[in-house]
Amino acid sequence: MGLTFALVMAAVLQVRVTTIDGASRDASLIAVTERGIQIEARGESETLALEKVLSVERLERPASTSPAMRVELFGGTRVAVTGITASDANATLAIRGQAQLILPMKHVRWVRFRNGSPLIDPQWLGMIEKTKSTDVLVVRRANDALDEVQGIVKSITSEVVSVDLDGDTLQAPIGKLEGILFADRTPMADAGKIVVEDLQGSQWRAISLAAAEPNMVSLNLGDGVTHQLSLDQLSRIETTGSVVYLAAEAPVESLYAPTSKLGLDDSLANKWFGASTSDDRDLIMRADSHVEYRVDKSFSTISGSAQFDPSVSAGGKCSLRILLDGKVVWEQTFDVSEPAPRGYELPVGTARRLRFEVRTAGDGDLGDTLRIRQPRLVK
């Protein structure tokens, strides 16, 4: 698998180890070395080769409340923080019970200062997915609407964000902001395929793990960024690829059934106008249609965004529904005159089927074509 581990854990932790054949066992975690994972069960010690291990999960999780503030890096790591400061070219993340993480600002994708809500989340998640040529301050208004202010972020303190607006400097109070979206940058050369979850609610996506101080693990997040995590903060380690883009996967079912008959054979209409893909990342769907995928039990979240396809210049309204095992878990109505995307980030739970449905809004299906941007399953 090409994962690099050194001796990282020396204390005893009760864990459940799952191997790639699907078998699970409860054991004491003795150590993780470059040779494998050393466990002890019923008085016998065994070292499992890394390429045979799927996950290592803590059995007893202490009760804790995650901080509201989140920071996501371009490598996919999402950190629960108690604060962030930034000046010059570096940012410092304060993390409860852990060492500060100091890293170049260019690695920070976004900062969200507040907890989400059902009205705010689709707007925020839609903004995240949009292409950004400059930094964006996201302001939360009294009516639960989000506005964007474009500029260049110069610094962040515990109270304000300093931003350059065409030569003028604005001191934006953090209490008025939903968050900050940073301009798109070249992704990290290597995407972390080891997912490490901690007790604070962070998800670290590491390229490799390495030895650190006693009872500590060093996470290599890519491009020279590392973070040390103590064993008592560990919740789970997943050692396989962490993201699957659905547009690159074969659906188990895809059907186009418009309200207005086209005079075509059903199979031909489905071939010409059914769900299609763009660059193995986006789904293009017309009303009325649906597409369905299997969901492996190792995935925890489905995320992405949707909006009218940019090719559409006229039409009305249509809706997108997301269903898990036949149950609607997310639904939004889109208007061609309001092109702002809407995003979603939904727990998969025990569901094994995922369906996207695009439907007309009762005003005909002319122009009812949605682009579902980067729908993806995340571990």
C-alpha positions as CSV (number, residue, x, y, z in Angstrom):
1,M,0.0,0.0,0.0
2,G,3.0,2.3,0.2
3,L,2.2,3.5,3.7
4,T,5.2,4.5,5.9
5,F,4.9,3.8,9.6
6,A,7.6,3.9,12.3
7,L,7.2,3.1,15.9
8,V,4.5,5.4,17.0
9,M,2.6,3.9,19.9
10,A,3.9,2.3,23.1
11,A,1.0,2.6,25.5
12,V,-1.8,0.1,25.7
13,L,-5.1,1.1,24.2
14,Q,-8.2,-1.1,23.8
15,V,-9.1,-1.2,20.1
16,R,-11.0,-3.1,17.4
17,V,-8.8,-4.1,14.5
18,T,-10.5,-4.8,11.1
19,T,-8.5,-6.5,8.4
20,I,-9.1,-6.3,4.6
21,D,-10.9,-9.6,4.6
22,G,-13.6,-8.1,6.8
23,A,-12.7,-9.9,10.0
24,S,-12.6,-7.9,13.2
25,R,-11.0,-8.6,16.6
26,D,-10.8,-6.7,19.9
27,A,-7.3,-6.4,21.3
28,S,-4.8,-4.2,23.2
29,L,-2.8,-2.0,20.9
30,I,0.8,-2.4,21.9
31,A,2.6,-0.6,19.1
32,V,2.6,0.4,15.5
33,T,5.9,-0.1,13.7
34,E,7.1,0.0,10.1
35,R,6.6,-3.8,10.2
36,G,3.0,-3.7,11.2
37,I,0.5,-3.3,14.0
38,Q,1.3,-5.1,17.2
39,I,-1.7,-6.2,19.2
40,E,-2.3,-8.5,22.2
41,A,-5.4,-10.6,22.8
42,R,-6.0,-13.3,25.3
43,G,-2.4,-13.2,26.4
44,E,-1.0,-13.7,22.9
45,S,0.9,-11.0,21.0
46,E,0.7,-10.7,17.2
47,T,2.0,-8.3,14.6
48,L,-0.4,-7.7,11.6
49,A,1.2,-6.6,8.4
50,L,0.1,-3.1,7.4
51,E,-1.1,-4.1,4.0
52,K,-3.6,-6.4,5.7
53,V,-5.1,-3.8,8.1
54,L,-8.2,-1.8,7.1
55,S,-8.8,0.1,10.4
56,V,-7.9,0.5,14.0
57,E,-10.7,1.9,16.2
58,R,-10.7,2.9,19.9
59,L,-13.3,0.9,21.8
60,E,-14.1,3.3,24.6
61,R,-14.6,7.0,23.6
62,P,-14.6,9.5,26.5
63,A,-17.5,12.0,26.3
64,S,-16.4,15.3,24.9
65,T,-17.8,18.3,23.1
66,S,-16.1,19.4,19.9
67,P,-15.3,23.1,19.4
68,A,-17.5,25.0,17.0
69,M,-14.7,26.4,14.9
70,R,-13.4,24.3,12.0
71,V,-10.4,24.8,9.6
72,E,-10.0,22.8,6.5
73,L,-6.7,22.4,4.6
74,F,-6.3,21.9,0.9
75,G,-5.1,18.3,1.5
76,G,-8.5,17.4,3.0
77,T,-7.6,17.6,6.7
78,R,-10.4,19.2,8.8
79,V,-9.3,20.4,12.2
80,A,-11.6,21.3,15.2
81,V,-9.9,24.4,16.7
82,T,-10.5,26.7,19.7
83,G,-8.9,29.6,17.8
84,I,-6.9,30.7,14.7
85,T,-4.4,33.5,14.3
86,A,-2.5,34.5,11.1
87,S,0.0,37.1,10.0
88,D,2.5,37.3,7.2
89,A,2.6,33.9,5.6
90,N,1.8,31.6,8.5
91,A,-1.3,30.5,10.4
92,T,-1.4,29.1,14.0
93,L,-4.2,26.7,15.0
94,A,-5.1,26.3,18.7
95,I,-6.3,22.7,19.3
96,R,-7.7,21.6,22.7
97,G,-5.5,19.1,24.4
98,Q,-2.9,19.1,21.6
99,A,0.1,21.2,20.5
100,Q,-0.5,24.2,18.2
101,L,-0.3,23.5,14.5
102,I,1.7,26.2,12.7
103,L,1.6,26.0,8.9
104,P,1.8,28.2,5.8
105,M,-1.4,30.1,5.1
106,K,-1.4,28.7,1.5
107,H,-2.5,25.3,3.0
108,V,-5.7,26.7,4.5
109,R,-8.8,26.2,2.4
110,W,-11.4,27.7,4.7
111,V,-12.2,28.7,8.2
112,R,-15.7,28.5,9.7
113,F,-16.2,30.3,13.0
114,R,-19.7,29.1,13.9
115,N,-21.7,25.9,14.2
116,G,-23.9,25.1,11.2
117,S,-27.7,25.2,10.9
118,P,-30.2,23.7,8.5
119,L,-30.8,27.1,6.8
120,I,-27.1,28.2,6.7
121,D,-25.4,24.9,5.7
122,P,-26.6,24.6,2.1
123,Q,-25.4,28.2,1.4
124,W,-22.0,27.7,3.1
125,L,-21.3,24.3,1.5
126,G,-22.3,25.7,-1.9
127,M,-19.9,28.6,-1.5
128,I,-17.1,26.2,-0.6
129,E,-17.5,24.3,-3.9
130,K,-17.3,27.4,-6.1
131,T,-14.1,28.4,-7.9
132,K,-12.5,31.3,-6.1
133,S,-9.8,33.6,-7.6
134,T,-9.5,35.7,-4.4
135,D,-10.2,35.4,-0.7
136,V,-13.8,35.7,0.4
137,L,-15.2,36.9,3.8
138,V,-18.6,35.2,4.4
139,V,-21.0,37.5,6.4
140,R,-24.0,36.1,8.2
141,R,-27.0,38.5,8.0
142,A,-29.8,38.7,10.5
143,N,-32.2,36.8,8.2
144,D,-29.8,33.8,8.0
145,A,-28.6,34.7,4.6
146,L,-24.9,34.7,3.7
147,D,-23.2,37.4,1.8
148,E,-19.7,37.4,0.2
149,V,-17.1,40.1,0.4
150,Q,-14.1,39.6,-1.8
151,G,-10.6,40.8,-0.9
152,I,-7.2,39.6,0.3
153,V,-6.9,38.4,3.9
154,K,-3.8,40.0,5.5
155,S,-4.1,38.8,9.1
156,I,-6.4,37.1,11.6
157,T,-6.6,37.8,15.4
158,S,-9.0,36.5,18.0
159,E,-11.3,39.5,17.3
160,V,-11.0,40.6,13.7
161,V,-10.0,39.6,10.2
162,S,-7.9,42.3,8.4
163,V,-8.7,42.3,4.7
164,D,-7.5,44.4,1.8
165,L,-10.3,45.7,-0.4
166,D,-8.8,47.3,-3.5
167,G,-6.2,49.1,-1.5
168,D,-8.4,49.9,1.5
169,T,-8.0,47.9,4.7
170,L,-11.1,46.6,6.5
171,Q,-11.1,45.2,10.0
172,A,-14.0,42.7,10.0
173,P,-15.2,41.6,13.4
174,I,-15.2,37.8,13.7
175,G,-18.6,38.0,15.5
176,K,-20.2,39.2,12.3
177,L,-18.6,36.4,10.1
178,E,-19.6,32.9,9.2
179,G,-16.1,32.2,7.9
180,I,-13.4,32.8,5.4
181,L,-12.9,31.1,2.1
182,F,-9.4,31.3,0.7
183,A,-8.5,31.6,-3.0
184,D,-8.0,28.3,-4.9
185,R,-4.5,27.1,-4.9
186,T,-2.6,24.2,-6.4
187,P,-3.5,21.1,-4.3
188,M,-0.9,19.3,-2.3
189,A,1.2,17.0,-4.4
190,D,0.1,13.9,-2.5
191,A,-3.4,13.4,-1.1
192,G,-3.4,11.7,2.3
193,K,-4.9,8.3,2.3
194,I,-4.5,7.6,6.0
195,V,-7.5,9.0,7.9
196,V,-6.8,9.7,11.6
197,E,-9.7,10.8,13.8
198,D,-9.1,12.3,17.2
199,L,-11.4,12.9,20.2
200,Q,-11.9,16.6,19.4
201,G,-13.7,15.8,16.2
202,S,-10.8,16.5,13.8
203,Q,-10.1,14.3,10.7
204,W,-6.5,14.3,9.7
205,R,-5.6,13.0,6.3
206,A,-2.0,11.9,6.4
207,I,0.4,10.6,3.8
208,S,2.3,8.7,6.4
209,L,2.8,8.2,10.2
210,A,6.1,8.4,11.9
211,A,7.7,8.0,15.3
212,A,7.4,10.9,17.8
213,E,7.8,11.3,21.5
214,P,6.6,8.5,23.8
215,N,2.9,7.8,23.3
216,M,2.8,10.2,20.4
217,V,2.2,9.8,16.6
218,S,3.5,12.3,14.0
219,L,1.1,12.8,11.1
220,N,2.7,13.8,7.8
221,L,0.1,16.0,6.1
222,G,2.1,16.7,3.0
223,D,4.3,19.6,1.8
224,G,6.4,19.5,5.0
225,V,3.4,20.0,7.3
226,T,3.4,17.6,10.3
227,H,1.4,17.4,13.5
228,Q,1.9,15.4,16.7
229,L,-1.1,13.6,18.3
230,S,-0.9,11.9,21.6
231,L,-2.3,8.3,21.9
232,D,-4.9,9.3,24.5
233,Q,-6.4,11.6,21.8
234,L,-6.7,8.9,19.2
235,S,-10.2,7.7,18.1
236,R,-9.6,5.9,14.8
237,I,-7.1,5.1,12.1
238,E,-8.2,4.2,8.6
239,T,-5.5,3.0,6.3
240,T,-7.2,2.9,2.9
241,G,-8.2,5.6,0.4
242,S,-10.5,8.1,1.9
243,V,-12.6,9.6,-1.0
244,V,-14.6,8.1,-3.9
245,Y,-16.0,10.4,-6.6
246,L,-19.3,9.0,-7.7
247,A,-19.0,10.3,-11.2
248,A,-16.1,7.9,-11.7
249,E,-18.1,5.0,-10.4
250,A,-20.7,2.8,-12.2
251,P,-24.2,3.3,-10.9
252,V,-26.4,0.4,-10.2
253,E,-29.4,2.2,-11.8
254,S,-29.9,5.2,-14.0
255,L,-33.2,6.3,-15.5
256,Y,-34.5,9.3,-17.5
257,A,-38.3,9.6,-17.5
258,P,-39.4,13.1,-18.6
259,T,-42.9,14.4,-18.1
260,S,-43.0,15.4,-21.7
261,K,-42.5,12.4,-24.0
262,L,-39.9,12.8,-26.7
263,G,-41.2,10.3,-29.2
264,L,-38.0,8.2,-28.6
265,D,-37.6,4.7,-27.4
266,D,-37.1,4.7,-23.6
267,S,-33.6,3.1,-23.8
268,L,-32.5,5.6,-26.5
269,A,-33.9,8.6,-24.5
270,N,-32.0,7.3,-21.5
271,K,-28.8,7.0,-23.4
272,W,-29.0,10.5,-24.9
273,F,-30.6,12.4,-22.0
274,G,-29.9,10.4,-18.9
275,A,-27.4,11.2,-16.3
276,S,-23.9,11.9,-17.7
277,T,-20.5,12.8,-16.2
278,S,-17.9,15.5,-16.7
279,D,-14.2,14.7,-16.1
280,D,-15.2,11.9,-13.7
281,R,-16.0,14.5,-11.1
282,D,-19.5,16.1,-11.9
283,L,-22.9,14.6,-12.6
284,I,-25.1,16.2,-15.2
285,M,-28.8,15.4,-14.7
286,R,-32.0,16.5,-16.4
287,A,-35.6,16.4,-15.0
288,D,-37.1,13.9,-14.5
289,S,-34.2,11.4,-13.8
290,H,-32.5,9.5,-11.1
291,V,-29.2,7.7,-10.6
292,E,-28.4,5.3,-7.8
293,Y,-25.1,4.0,-6.3
294,R,-24.1,1.3,-3.8
295,V,-22.4,2.6,-0.6
296,D,-19.7,0.6,1.0
297,K,-20.0,0.4,4.8
298,S,-16.6,2.0,5.3
299,F,-17.9,5.4,4.2
300,S,-19.3,7.9,6.7
301,T,-20.3,11.0,4.7
302,I,-21.7,12.1,1.3
303,S,-20.8,15.6,0.2
304,G,-20.8,18.0,-2.8
305,S,-22.9,20.8,-4.2
306,A,-25.4,21.5,-7.0
307,Q,-26.6,24.3,-9.2
308,F,-28.2,24.8,-12.7
309,D,-25.7,23.8,-15.3
310,P,-23.9,26.8,-16.7
311,S,-25.1,25.9,-20.2
312,V,-28.7,26.7,-19.1
313,S,-29.9,30.3,-19.9
314,A,-33.7,29.9,-19.8
315,G,-36.1,27.8,-17.9
316,G,-37.8,27.7,-14.5
317,K,-37.4,25.6,-11.4
318,C,-36.5,22.1,-10.5
319,S,-35.6,20.2,-7.4
320,L,-32.8,17.8,-6.3
321,R,-33.4,15.1,-3.8
322,I,-30.9,12.9,-2.1
323,L,-32.1,9.6,-0.7
324,L,-30.3,7.0,1.5
325,D,-31.9,3.6,1.4
326,G,-35.1,5.1,-0.1
327,K,-35.4,7.9,2.6
328,V,-35.1,11.6,1.6
329,V,-32.3,13.2,3.6
330,W,-31.8,16.4,1.6
331,E,-33.9,18.4,-0.8
332,Q,-33.5,21.8,-2.4
333,T,-35.4,23.7,-5.1
334,F,-33.3,25.5,-7.7
335,D,-34.3,28.5,-9.8
336,V,-32.5,29.3,-13.0
337,S,-32.7,33.0,-12.1
338,E,-30.8,32.4,-8.9
339,P,-27.6,30.6,-9.9
340,A,-26.0,30.3,-6.4
341,P,-25.0,26.7,-5.7
342,R,-26.3,24.8,-2.7
343,G,-24.1,22.3,-0.9
344,Y,-24.7,19.2,1.3
345,E,-22.7,17.2,3.8
346,L,-24.7,14.3,5.1
347,P,-24.0,11.3,7.3
348,V,-24.4,8.0,5.5
349,G,-25.1,5.9,8.7
350,T,-25.9,2.3,7.9
351,A,-27.3,3.1,4.4
352,R,-26.1,1.0,1.5
353,R,-27.9,2.7,-1.4
354,L,-27.6,6.4,-2.4
355,R,-29.9,8.0,-5.0
356,F,-29.9,11.5,-6.7
357,E,-33.3,12.5,-8.1
358,V,-33.9,15.6,-10.3
359,R,-37.6,16.6,-10.6
360,T,-39.5,19.3,-12.3
361,A,-41.3,21.9,-10.1
362,G,-44.6,21.7,-12.1
363,D,-43.6,24.4,-14.6
364,G,-42.4,22.1,-17.4
365,D,-38.9,20.6,-17.8
366,L,-37.4,23.1,-20.3
367,G,-33.9,23.9,-19.2
368,D,-34.2,21.7,-16.0
369,T,-30.6,20.5,-16.1
370,L,-28.5,20.4,-12.9
371,R,-24.8,20.0,-12.5
372,I,-24.0,18.1,-9.3
373,R,-20.5,19.1,-8.5
374,Q,-18.0,16.5,-7.2
375,P,-20.5,14.3,-5.3
376,R,-18.2,12.1,-3.2
377,L,-18.2,9.5,-0.5
378,V,-15.8,10.2,2.3
379,K,-14.5,7.9,5.0
